[in-house]
């Protein structure tokens, strides 16, 4: 856990996302199989894999804590909020 995460409780940094993307075998297999759908972009000085719509691909290992953080941080938002 880095200082930013400790201070704000935010579960992700671009460098952490990229590290975990590289460890996610299913994600990497998909990226290799369909490279036309993915690209590496620089976000806050770190490389990350995104789809062509520029959406960040959150690896499975980070999905649960990301969902929990957003749910708690945004105070249980509903579909209409």
ROFIMAR-548855 format. One record per atom (N, C-alpha, C): residue number from 1; residue in three letters; chain; atom name; z, x, y. Coordinates in steps of 0.001 Angstrom, whole numbers, plus 500000, padded with zeros to 6 digits. Example, Ala and Ser with C-alpha at 12.3 -4.5 7.8 and 13.67 -1.06 7.14 Angstrom:
2
i:aa:ch:at:zz:xx:yy
1:ALA:A:N:507800:513190:494310
1:ALA:A:CA:507800:512300:495500
1:ALA:A:C:507800:513200:496700
2:SER:A:N:507080:512850:497750
2:SER:A:CA:507140:513670:498940
2:SER:A:C:507870:512900:500030
END
This chain:
81
i:aa:ch:at:zz:xx:yy
1:UNK:A:N:500000:500846:498829
1:UNK:A:CA:500000:500000:500000
1:UNK:A:C:500000:500893:501236
2:UNK:A:N:499086:500658:502165
2:UNK:A:CA:499031:501483:503367
2:UNK:A:C:499868:500855:504480
3:UNK:A:N:499990:501562:505592
3:UNK:A:CA:500832:501098:506692
3:UNK:A:C:500373:499772:507266
4:UNK:A:N:499064:499586:507377
4:UNK:A:CA:498536:498338:507918
4:UNK:A:C:498950:497166:507042
5:UNK:A:N:498840:497336:505742
5:UNK:A:CA:499204:496263:504826
5:UNK:A:C:500699:495970:504900
6:UNK:A:N:501515:497013:505003
6:UNK:A:CA:502963:496827:505103
6:UNK:A:C:503336:496102:506385
7:UNK:A:N:502692:496473:507479
7:UNK:A:CA:503038:495904:508778
7:UNK:A:C:502624:494443:508886
8:UNK:A:N:501426:494126:508455
8:UNK:A:CA:500898:492787:508633
8:UNK:A:C:500860:491965:507350
9:UNK:A:N:501061:492576:506226
9:UNK:A:CA:501011:491866:504968
9:UNK:A:C:499605:491527:504514
10:UNK:A:N:498598:492028:505221
10:UNK:A:CA:497210:491712:504865
10:UNK:A:C:496845:492409:503562
11:UNK:A:N:496285:491688:502603
11:UNK:A:CA:496071:492242:501271
11:UNK:A:C:494850:493137:501097
12:UNK:A:N:493982:493203:502094
12:UNK:A:CA:492723:493925:501911
12:UNK:A:C:492458:494914:503032
13:UNK:A:N:491868:496019:502671
13:UNK:A:CA:491240:496923:503621
13:UNK:A:C:489867:497202:503037
14:UNK:A:N:488875:497506:503853
14:UNK:A:CA:487548:497779:503304
14:UNK:A:C:487550:498893:502254
15:UNK:A:N:488318:499936:502468
15:UNK:A:CA:488324:501024:501485
15:UNK:A:C:488936:500570:500162
16:UNK:A:N:489969:499740:500212
16:UNK:A:CA:490559:499204:498978
16:UNK:A:C:489565:498293:498266
17:UNK:A:N:488878:497448:499018
17:UNK:A:CA:487885:496554:498414
17:UNK:A:C:486825:497380:497685
18:UNK:A:N:486325:498421:498327
18:UNK:A:CA:485284:499233:497694
18:UNK:A:C:485804:499936:496446
19:UNK:A:N:487014:500464:496512
19:UNK:A:CA:487597:501106:495328
19:UNK:A:C:487670:500126:494165
20:UNK:A:N:488120:498924:494446
20:UNK:A:CA:488257:497922:493387
20:UNK:A:C:486899:497373:492951
21:UNK:A:N:485942:497298:493874
21:UNK:A:CA:484586:496907:493487
21:UNK:A:C:484039:497885:492449
22:UNK:A:N:484256:499161:492659
22:UNK:A:CA:483749:500186:491748
22:UNK:A:C:484399:500092:490372
23:UNK:A:N:485616:499598:490287
23:UNK:A:CA:486330:499458:489016
23:UNK:A:C:485975:498168:488270
24:UNK:A:N:485363:497221:488959
24:UNK:A:CA:485052:495912:488384
24:UNK:A:C:483748:496004:487587
25:UNK:A:N:483878:496133:486282
25:UNK:A:CA:482709:496358:485414
25:UNK:A:C:481697:495226:485501
26:UNK:A:N:482163:493984:485530
26:UNK:A:CA:481237:492843:485608
26:UNK:A:C:480476:492839:486926
27:UNK:A:N:481180:493109:487998
27:UNK:A:CA:480535:493155:489306
27:UNK:A:C:479495:494264:489365
28:UNK:A:N:479865:495445:488898
28:UNK:A:CA:478938:496573:488957
28:UNK:A:C:477729:496348:488061
29:UNK:A:N:477928:495710:486926
29:UNK:A:CA:476807:495392:486038
29:UNK:A:C:475842:494433:486737
30:UNK:A:N:476386:493446:487420
30:UNK:A:CA:475570:492484:488158
30:UNK:A:C:474797:493167:489285
31:UNK:A:N:475463:494049:489999
31:UNK:A:CA:474818:494773:491107
31:UNK:A:C:473686:495655:490574
32:UNK:A:N:473924:496322:489456
32:UNK:A:CA:472873:497170:488868
32:UNK:A:C:471717:496342:488313
33:UNK:A:N:472030:495191:487749
33:UNK:A:CA:470993:494340:487148
33:UNK:A:C:470117:493666:488208
34:UNK:A:N:470719:493333:489351
34:UNK:A:CA:469991:492616:490417
34:UNK:A:C:470196:493300:491769
35:UNK:A:N:469749:494532:491916
35:UNK:A:CA:469989:495259:493174
35:UNK:A:C:469333:494604:494390
36:UNK:A:N:468346:493778:494154
36:UNK:A:CA:467680:493109:495276
36:UNK:A:C:468586:492076:495958
37:UNK:A:N:469680:491695:495293
37:UNK:A:CA:470592:490691:495845
37:UNK:A:C:471816:491297:496539
38:UNK:A:N:471971:492613:496460
38:UNK:A:CA:473184:493259:496969
38:UNK:A:C:472840:494482:497791
39:UNK:A:N:473782:494855:498655
39:UNK:A:CA:473598:496054:499454
39:UNK:A:C:474966:496668:499765
40:UNK:A:N:474949:497931:500112
40:UNK:A:CA:476174:498592:500557
40:UNK:A:C:476121:498646:502076
41:UNK:A:N:477170:498145:502691
41:UNK:A:CA:477279:498133:504148
41:UNK:A:C:478543:498882:504551
42:UNK:A:N:478567:499322:505786
42:UNK:A:CA:479758:499986:506309
42:UNK:A:C:480561:498964:507099
43:UNK:A:N:481827:498845:506736
43:UNK:A:CA:482728:497912:507394
43:UNK:A:C:483976:498688:507792
44:UNK:A:N:484251:498753:509068
44:UNK:A:CA:485406:499495:509586
44:UNK:A:C:485446:500928:509049
45:UNK:A:N:484283:501552:508969
45:UNK:A:CA:484187:502941:508552
45:UNK:A:C:484184:503177:507055
46:UNK:A:N:484217:502117:506256
46:UNK:A:CA:484215:502261:504796
46:UNK:A:C:483047:501489:504205
47:UNK:A:N:482481:502009:503126
47:UNK:A:CA:481416:501309:502420
47:UNK:A:C:481995:500138:501638
48:UNK:A:N:481248:499035:501589
48:UNK:A:CA:481582:497877:500768
48:UNK:A:C:480288:497276:500240
49:UNK:A:N:480373:496612:499110
49:UNK:A:CA:479214:495921:498546
49:UNK:A:C:479236:494486:499049
50:UNK:A:N:478090:494048:499584
50:UNK:A:CA:477946:492664:500032
50:UNK:A:C:476702:492072:499382
51:UNK:A:N:476615:490744:499450
51:UNK:A:CA:475363:490136:499026
51:UNK:A:C:474406:490166:500217
52:UNK:A:N:473202:489715:500017
52:UNK:A:CA:472202:489781:501091
52:UNK:A:C:472544:488887:502281
53:UNK:A:N:473446:487919:502072
53:UNK:A:CA:473902:487067:503170
53:UNK:A:C:475057:487713:503922
54:UNK:A:N:475348:488978:503592
54:UNK:A:CA:476394:489786:504235
54:UNK:A:C:477798:489311:503908
55:UNK:A:N:477931:488625:502789
55:UNK:A:CA:479256:488183:502354
55:UNK:A:C:479874:489254:501467
56:UNK:A:N:481101:489571:501774
56:UNK:A:CA:481831:490586:501038
56:UNK:A:C:482159:490072:499642
57:UNK:A:N:481931:490898:498637
57:UNK:A:CA:482226:490531:497258
57:UNK:A:C:483630:491016:496924
58:UNK:A:N:484561:490081:496807
58:UNK:A:CA:485947:490427:496489
58:UNK:A:C:486057:490584:494978
59:UNK:A:N:486441:491780:494514
59:UNK:A:CA:486548:492006:493073
59:UNK:A:C:487679:491170:492472
60:UNK:A:N:487547:490861:491214
60:UNK:A:CA:488516:490003:490527
60:UNK:A:C:489956:490499:490712
61:UNK:A:N:490158:491801:490693
61:UNK:A:CA:491509:492361:490802
61:UNK:A:C:492190:492035:492126
62:UNK:A:N:491425:491675:493147
62:UNK:A:CA:491992:491364:494465
62:UNK:A:C:491934:489877:494809
63:UNK:A:N:491302:489076:493984
63:UNK:A:CA:491086:487676:494339
63:UNK:A:C:492377:486876:494464
64:UNK:A:N:493279:487001:493510
64:UNK:A:CA:494491:486191:493544
64:UNK:A:C:495347:486496:494768
65:UNK:A:N:495580:487772:495018
65:UNK:A:CA:496436:488090:496172
65:UNK:A:C:495753:487742:497485
66:UNK:A:N:494437:487760:497536
66:UNK:A:CA:493713:487358:498740
66:UNK:A:C:493872:485862:498966
67:UNK:A:N:493713:485088:497920
67:UNK:A:CA:493866:483627:498022
67:UNK:A:C:495282:483266:498450
68:UNK:A:N:496273:483881:497826
68:UNK:A:CA:497674:483611:498168
68:UNK:A:C:497945:483967:499629
69:UNK:A:N:497452:485137:500065
69:UNK:A:CA:497688:485548:501443
69:UNK:A:C:497073:484550:502418
70:UNK:A:N:495808:484181:502215
70:UNK:A:CA:495161:483243:503120
70:UNK:A:C:495858:481890:503104
71:UNK:A:N:496256:481445:501939
71:UNK:A:CA:496955:480168:501818
71:UNK:A:C:498264:480194:502613
72:UNK:A:N:499051:481244:502448
72:UNK:A:CA:500325:481362:503151
72:UNK:A:C:500130:481637:504640
73:UNK:A:N:499229:482547:504982
73:UNK:A:CA:499022:482937:506370
73:UNK:A:C:498474:481787:507209
74:UNK:A:N:497584:481016:506627
74:UNK:A:CA:496988:479894:507350
74:UNK:A:C:497813:478615:507184
75:UNK:A:N:499004:478748:506618
75:UNK:A:CA:499967:477658:506475
75:UNK:A:C:499399:476469:505721
76:UNK:A:N:498931:476754:504526
76:UNK:A:CA:498458:475715:503595
76:UNK:A:C:497343:474863:504179
77:UNK:A:N:496245:475474:504595
77:UNK:A:CA:495168:474687:505194
77:UNK:A:C:494554:473723:504184
78:UNK:A:N:494132:472597:504675
78:UNK:A:CA:493436:471643:503822
78:UNK:A:C:491941:471836:503987
79:UNK:A:N:491169:471024:503323
79:UNK:A:CA:489719:471162:503393
79:UNK:A:C:489181:470826:504782
80:UNK:A:N:489901:470011:505553
80:UNK:A:CA:489397:469609:506857
80:UNK:A:C:489919:470457:508004
81:UNK:A:N:490817:471387:507722
81:UNK:A:CA:491359:472226:508792
81:UNK:A:C:490531:473433:509043
END
